[in-house]
């Protein structure tokens, strides 16, 4: 009986403690916050959150969504927390009269001076605006006088007319947090769906109807204490997909005895978009193809050749303005004039031309990798921010994207490969898997000779195929000098005459000459060096010691081949040679080979690994770790030449 009573008392005490917890009350700032020298959660953390409040509420008077954000951040090492030394507030404007507004912002930096609190307020001169895109303006504030030991504190409020989908709130951030709370409040007449993802559970939780702001309000309150920093892992497409986060989305409203539902099915979304002026009405018109496409393309009998030709035509004649979106930003008529448009403009043009030429083709809505994964259990058009085109030819489906000049059938930009898409056929909507099955190749080829003075010189070629070629070409177009500079920064050799260009088949290739005086060790009559020269890799990319948590992502299947040919100088013979090695997993998904071949005049080394799929479950991590250990060991081997 005593045990039961004790247990009941403990439970009751915990319940009362939870009930007494106060939300939306930032603790008073004290000098003790400034005197802290390290985080109690992680003593190596360069900064930590002392208090964080994310408070969203629907204002009953204006009908707006009010976003009240408050932070107090302790800085331990200012050189490692540059992202926290500035504040960026993005405001959305749909260009149709509805826009967000920054209603207030207060910020101060606290420092310890002569054992007293010194305040530095953020004034208006530190603020500047920049246009992020057609729909967003970013207000930026720079925090002054940041030192090791400083505390940054700020609060701001944004009013938004966009009450349908409340912004995502990430609970786990890149620094630890002593206290983080999420509060969402709305009139009871507005029903919201609260979507939780991630592994953490709140220490304090309160969901109820209460009298707030002069009316009955539904409130959701969650608080977390002593949160560790989110732990990143290599080979993850978007780590935000794995953070604990909360999102509220409008489900229904009930005003004046009138029930209005906002949730929908994927089929509801298809029907709505089919008749949308900036979407379905753009590609349902087939006259675009007849007006613009050359007769030789329209008359091509082979549907696959016709589809590829139309894709090439759109890529060649129209340019992506680097804005995402599946709605037409300017419309096809304007695209014909300006030759420039967003993703929606270009791919709706492609879709219209394919359909106008007699090919079955449909839009596929995508959430880009950066935008995050799609919650397929909760249909919402707001999940998507991009589109590609699916053509059905001879019973098979083929994907196209006209935003990249380098794209081709099945070879789409990296941003597209985010696992899920919504295929909108004329009569139904289907959630489909978007998997990249085409291998991307990287060929690194070196032909070298050993000179009399002990230096090594030769020619180096770097060729990319498939998705790698697309990425390389886009990086090259963005900044040619920066692209060429990477070779000199990544390798300890002198490169000259770097020439980069796209080949007729779409591959991207860079060729250059090189010399180096530090690749050979002379020991008596021996010359000792690594036969892979500057291409050898001694590090193990799969060096995670903790248990793997997340999917292993590569975006595409990969094959990387390093080939080095070295001429044997006159008067020398081969001494020691590295040992060849081959390893492959039982399912043949991952393989590696290190092959050494020799003749009287040359030594040729080929190092190649293959990864057969674009992603793997976390259980594959030990296999990758084992094989990359073999790669590291094999590529660290040296050879010797002996003077005759």
N, C-alpha and C positions, 0 to 999 in steps of 0.2 A: 504494500500500500504506500509506503514511504517512497519507493522508487517511482511509482506512478505519479505521486504528487510532485516529486522533484522534476520529473520529465515535463509535467504539465506546466510547472512554474517557469522552466527554462524556455519552453515554447512560447508561453505567454509573454515573457520578458523580451524575447526576440521579436514577437509580433508588435509589442508596444514600441520597441526601439525603432522598428521600420515605420510605424505610424507617426512617430514623433519627428522623423527626419524632415528637415526643412528644405524644400526646393526653392530655386530662384532667389537665393540669398547668398551673395558673395561675402565671404568672411572679411572682416576688417583687416586692412593691410597693416602689418607690423614690421618693426625693424628686424625681427627674427628671420623674416623671409630673405632679407638682404644678407644676413650673416651666415646663411646656409652655404656650405662649401661643396656639397655633393648630394646627389639624389639618394634617398633611402631605398628606393625601388631598384635602381641600377646605378652604382657608384661611378660607372664609366660614362654615363649619359652626358652629352654636351649641353643639354637643357632638359627641362621637364615642365609639365603643366601643373601649376598649383591649383588652379580652378578653371573650369571650362563649362559654359552653359550654352546650350543650343535650344532656344525657345521660339517655337512657331505657334502663332494663334490666328484664328480667323476673327477679325474685328467686326463686331455686330453692327456698328454704326456705318462704316464705309464699305463693308463687305470684302475688304482687302485681306490678304495674307500678310501678317506682320512678322518679320524675321528679326529677332533680338539675339545678338551674339555677344558673348562676353568671355574674355580670356585673361588669365594672369600667368605669365610665363617666366620662369627663372632660368637665367643664362649662366652656364658654367664655363663654356668654351666658345666664345663668339665666332671664332674662325671656322667652326664646324656647323654653325646653325644659320647660315646666310638666309635660308628660306624663311626663317622666323623673324628676321630683322626688317621685314617689309610686310605691309598689309595690302592685299588686293581684293577689292569688292567689285564683282561683276554684276552689271545691271542689264536686264534684258528688255528689248524694245521690239515688238513684232511689226513695227512700221505701219500699223493700222489704228493707231491711237492708244493702244494699251502698252504701258511701259512701267518699269520698276523705278523707284526713286529712293535715294539715300536720304532718310529723314534726319538722322543725327549720327555723329561719330565723335567719341572722346577717347583720347589716348594719352598716356603718360609713361615716361621711363623713370624708374626709381634707381638711385645709386646711393651707396654708403660713403659719406664724406665726413671725416672727423667724427666718426661714430654717430652720425646723425643722418636722417633721411633727406636726400636731395631730390627734388622733382624736376623733370624736364618735360614740359607739355609739347605735344605734337601740334604745330600751328599749320595754318592753311597753306603756307608756302611750300610745305613738304608734299602737297598733294598735286598730282597731275593725272590727266585722263588720256587714255589711248583707245582707239577703235579696234576691238578684237576681231570683229567681222561685221557683216551687215546688220546683225541683230543685237550685238553685245558691245557695251562700253565698259572699260575697266577703270575704276578709280583706284589709284595707287598712292600709298602713304609710306614714307620712309621714316623709321624710328631713329631719332638722333641720340648721340651720346651713349651708345651701347658699349658696355665694358664687361669683362668677366665678372660675374656677380650681380649684374643688373637684373631688375625685374621689369618686364614689359606688361602693361595692363591696358586693355582697350575694350570699349563697348560700342556697338553701332546698331542702328535699326534701319531696315529696308522695308518699304511697303510694296506689295506686289498684287496686281489684279489677277494673277494666275493661280487660282486656288485649287485647280483640279489636281495637280501633282505637286506635292510639297517636296522641296529639295531633299536629296539623300543626305543623311548625317552619318559620317564615319566615326565610329566610337574608338577604334584603334588607330593611332597615328604613329609617326616615326620617332617620337620621343615618349617617355613614360608620362603618366598622369596620376597625380594624387587624387583628383576628383574630376569626373566628367558626368554631366547630366544632360538628358534629352527630355524636353517637355513639349507636348503638342496639345492645343486646346481649340475646341470648335463648338459652336452652338449645337444643341442636341438635334436640331432639325437637319444638320449636315452629318452624314455618316461616312466615316473614313475607314479604309482598310489599312491596317498597320502591318508592314512587311518587315520581318526580322531575318537577317542572314548572318552567318558567322557563328563562332563557338562560345562567345562569352555570355554570361547571364548577369543581369543587374543585381547589385547588392540591395538596392532599395527600389521598390516597384509600387506604383499607385495608379490604378485605373478605376475611375469612378465618374459619376455625375455629381456635380457640385454647383452651388450658387456662386458664380464668379462673374465679375464685370456687369453686375446687375441683371443676370439672367442664368437659366440652367445651362451648364456647360459640360461637355464630355471632355475629360482630361486624361492624358496618358503621361505618366511621369516615371522615368527610369534613371537611376543613378549608379555609377560604377566608381569603385575606389581602388587605388593602388594598381593601376593598369600598367603592365609592361609595354615597352615599345613594340610595335609590330615587327616581327622577324621576317626579313626578306629572304628569298631563296633565288638562286640562279635558275635560268631557263624557265621563267614564268612570264606568260604574255602580258598579263595585267594583274599585279598583286592586289589591286583594290577589290578584285572579285572575291578574295579570301578574307578581307577584313570584316570584323563585326560592324554592321551598319543597320540603320533604321530608316524606313521610308513610309510616308503616309500618302494615300491616294484616295481621292473622292470616290465613294461608292454610290451614294444616292442622296437626294435632298427631299425633305417633306415640309413644304411651306403651303399654308392656306389649304390644307387637306389635299394637296396635289403631290403625288409621289413621282419623282423623276430619277431614273436610273442612269448612272454614268459608266458603270462597268459594262463590258461587252464581250462578245465572243470574237474569235479570229474571223469568223464569217461576217459579223457585223462590221468589223474594220474593213474587210474587203469591199463590202457593198458601199460603204461610205466613201472610200477612196476611188472606187470605180466611177463615181459621178462627180468627183472633185475637179474643179476647173484647173487646178495646178498639178493634177496628177492623172487620173484616168482619162479626162477629156483631152489630154495632151497626146497620148499614144494611141487612142482609138481612131484618130484620123489617119488614113493611109495615104493621103495625097502628098505628104512630105516626101515619101520615097519616090513617087512618080515625078515630082517636080525637081528633085535634086540629084538622084542617083543616075550615073551614066547608063546608057542602054546596055553596054556589055556586062554590067553587074546585074541589072534586072533580068537579062536574058540568060544568065548562067543557069544551066539545068541542074548541076550538082549543088544540092542545098548546103552542104558543108562549105564548099568553096564560095558560094554566094554569101553565106553568113560571115565568113572570114573577110571577104572583100568589103562587105558593108561595115564591119568593125574597123577595118583599116581606113575606110573612107571617113568615118566619123573622127577617128583619132587624128587623121592628117589634116582635117579641115576645121576642127574645133578644139579649143583649149580649155582645160579645167582651171578655174580661178582659185582652186584649193579650198573652196567652201564645201562642207559636207551637206547632207540633206537629201531627202528623196522627193520632196516637192520641187517643182520647177521654180527657180528663183526669179527668172525673167520671162520664161516661156519660149517655146520653139520658134515663134516668129521673130522674137528679138535675138535669139541665138543665131538665126540665119544672118542677121545683120551684123552683130557685134563679133561673132565667131568665138565668144567666150561665155562660159556659164558655170554654174555649180554642178555637183554630182548629179542632181535631179535633171537639170537641163540636158546634159550630155547623154546620160543613159536613157532618158525618156526619148531623146532623138534617135538613139540607136534602136530602142525598142520599137518606135514607130516605123522606122525604115525596115527592120526585119519583118514586121507584120505586113507592111505595105508591099513587100516583095514576095509574100506568100508563105513565109516561114512562121510556124507556130512559136510564139515567144511571149514571155510573161515577166513582170517585175518580181524581184526578190528583195524584200526589205532586210536590211542588215544593221546590226549594232557593231560599230567598229571596235577593234581591240581596246583602244583608248577609252571608248564610251562605256565599256563594261559588258558583262554577259546579260543575256535576256532571261527573265523569269517566265518560262513558258507556261507556268500554271496560272498566271495572272495576265490575261490578254490586255495589251495596252499599246497603242500606236506610238506613245511617247518613248517606248523602249528603243526605238530605231532612229538612226541618224544618217542612213546611207542606203543606197540601192545598187544592185547589179542586175544583169539581164540573163534569164534562162531561156535558151532555145532548145526546142524538142525536134530532133532530126533522126529519122529512122528508128524511132523508139528509144533513143538515148537523150539524156539531158546534157547540155553544154553551157558553161558559164562564161559571160563576157563582162568587161568593165572598160568604158571608154575614157576614164579619167587619166590613165597613164599611157603615154606614147609607147611604152615598152610592153604593155599588156598584150596578151593573145589568149586564145581559147584555153581556159583552164589555168592560165598563168595570170593571176590577179595580184594587185598590190597586197603587201603584208597586212595592211589595216583591215582587209576584208575577212581574213580567216579567223573568225571568232565563233566557230562551231555551229551556230544556229542561224537560220534565215526563215522568213515568212514568204512562201511562194504564193502569189496572188494570180490564180488562173481566172478565166472569165466567168467560171461558174462555181468556184470553191477556193478556199484558202487552206494551205497545208503548212505546218511547221516542219522544216526539213533540216537535215544535218548538212553543214558546209564543211567538207573535209578536203584538204589539199593532198592530193595523191601523186602529184608530179614531182619528180626528183629535181632538186637544185644542185648544180655542180659548181665546184671551185677547183680550177686547175692551176697549181703553182709550179712553174717549170724554170729550172736554172741550168744553164750550160756555162761551165767555168773552167779556167785553167790556172795553174800555179805558176807564177812568174819567177824569174831568177832572183829577184830581190826579196822573195818570200811572201809577197802579196798575192791575193787572189782577185781575179777580174773575170767578167763575163757578161752574160745577158740574162735578164730576169723577165718572165712573162707571168701575168696574173690574168686569167680568163674566167669569167663568170657566165653561167648558163642558167636559164629559167628565172626563177624568182630572184636569185642572186644578181643576175644581170640587170633586172629591173631596178633593184635597190641601188646597185652601183651607178647605173646611168642617172638615176634621180639625184643621188648625192653629188655626182659629177656636175650635173646641170645647175645644181644649187650653188656650188662654189668650186670652180675648177682648181684654183690654187690650193684651197684647203684639201681637196681630194688628193692632189699630187703630193702635198706636204706630208700626208699620213705615212707614206712609204719611208720617208726620211726619219720620221718620229718613231715608227714602230720597229725599225731594224737598225742595227749598229753597223751599217755600211753606207758608203757614199753612192747615191744614185744620181745619174745624169741622163739628160735627154729622155725625160718621161713623156711618152706618147700614149694617150688614151683615146679610144674610138669604139664605135658600135659597128659590128660586122653585119654583113648582109643577112645572115640568118638570125639576127637579134642578139647574139652573144655580145658581151662587153669585154674588151681586152685592153690591158695596159702593158706596154713594153718599155724597158729601160736598160741602160748599161749600169754596171756597178763595179766598184773596187773596194778592197778592204785589206788592211794590214794587221788586223788583230784576230784573224780566224785560225791562225796556225801557231802552234808551240814548237819551237826547235829544241830538241833534246839530243845532244850529241849528233849522230848521223841520222837521227829520226825526225820526221815531220809528223806531228800528231794533231789531228783535227777531227771535227764532227763532219761526216760526209754530207749531212743535210745543210751544212754551212749555217747561214743565218735563219734557215727555216725550221730548225729543230725546236721542239717544245719540251721544256723540262718540267713545266707546271701541270698539275692535274686539275682540270676544270671542275671535276666532280669531287670536291674536297670537303663536302659538308660532313661534319662529325655527328651532328644531331640527326635524329630520325627524320626522314623526308616527310613533309606534310602535304605538299601540293603536287598537282599533275606536272609532268616534265614536258615543256612545250618547246618545239623547234620551228614552228610556223609551217615548215615543209619538210619532206624527206630530204636527206642531205648525203652528198658524196663529196669528200674532199681528198684530192690527190696531190701529193707533193712529189716531184720528180727532180732529181739532181744528177747531172752528168759532169764528171770531173776528168779532165785530161791528165794523165800521168806524165810528169815532166821527164825529159831525157836524163838518163843517169840515175833514175830511181826505180825501185821495184816495190811492189805491195808487200807490206809486212802483216800486221794484224788487220782483220776485217770484222765489222759487226756481224752478229748472227741474225739470220732471217727469222721472222716470227709471224705466225698466223693464229688468230683467235676468232671464234664466232659463237654466238649464243645458240642454244638448242633450237629455238624457233627461227633462227637466221635473221632476226630483226636487227641485230647489231653485229658488225664484223670489223676486223682490222687486220691489215697485212703490212709487213715491213720486209721488203725484198731487196737483197743485195746481189748485184750481178757485176762480174769483172771480166775484162779482157786484158791483153798486154798493155793496152794504151788508155783504157778508160775504166772508171768505176761508176756504176749507175745504181742509185738508191731510189726506191719508190715506197712511199709511205701513204697508205690509203685507209680511210675509215668510211663506213656506210651506215646510215641510220635509215631504216626502211619506212618509217612512219613519221607523221608530223608531230605526234604527241604520244606519251606513254603514261600509264598509271604510276603512282609514286613507288609501287613495289618493284619497279624496274631499276630504281636508283642504285642498289648494290651491283647490278650487272654493269651499268655505266661506269661506276666507280672502279670496278675491277678492270674493265677494258681500258679505261683511260690511264690506269696505273701501268698497264702493259705499253700503251702508247708512250707515256713519259719515259719509261725505262728503255724502250727500244730506241727512241729518238735521242736519248742521251749517250748512246754508244759512240765510241770514237774509233778511228782507223789510223794506221801509220804507214808512212812511206820511208823506205830505207835507202840511203845512198849506196850505190854499188861500189 
